[in-house]
């Protein structure tokens, strides 16, 4: 509490609101390069186990639900492997929204599939945006596995993002999603 004698106004500093953390930060979670290796509800092949229970929330559901709140933060305290993965996926959503532009749903589906499969940096490579947050692979095999895992995540996330962004109108993206395309989470971006 700060009081100013001259004006008689009582000023109370507002607490800073923390970002939303991942619920997948358990200590026993298997990891690849410090990223949580979690079951996914997906049709795409990769190292992630397939989640058979479609009613259960996976990491991609969580990231899509928390994206618009978390992307506004310039700071994010990483508390575990789920948070590391969340940070990467938030940056990927931002990159995806920028790729959409004003295209219709069919063109956007093709654009996001192309984005998912084009060459991208992994931990330990030059140009990887999260060098200080995500540790480098311990071997070439782990590097290959993390590339396959990130590819699997990117493909499935693109599919789900299209359904959210074009839920109301398949001819144009939702302005309520596109408004967040220019935000830079943690002042970083994927390239």
Secondary structure by P-SEA (a helix, b strand, c coil): ccccccccbbbbbbccccccccccccccccccccccccccccccccccccccccccccaaaaaaaaaaaaaaccbbbbccaaaaaaaaaaaaaaaaaaaaccccaaaaaaaaaaaaaccccccccccccccccccccccaaaaaaaaaaaaaaaaaaaaaaaaaaaccccccccccccccccccccccccc
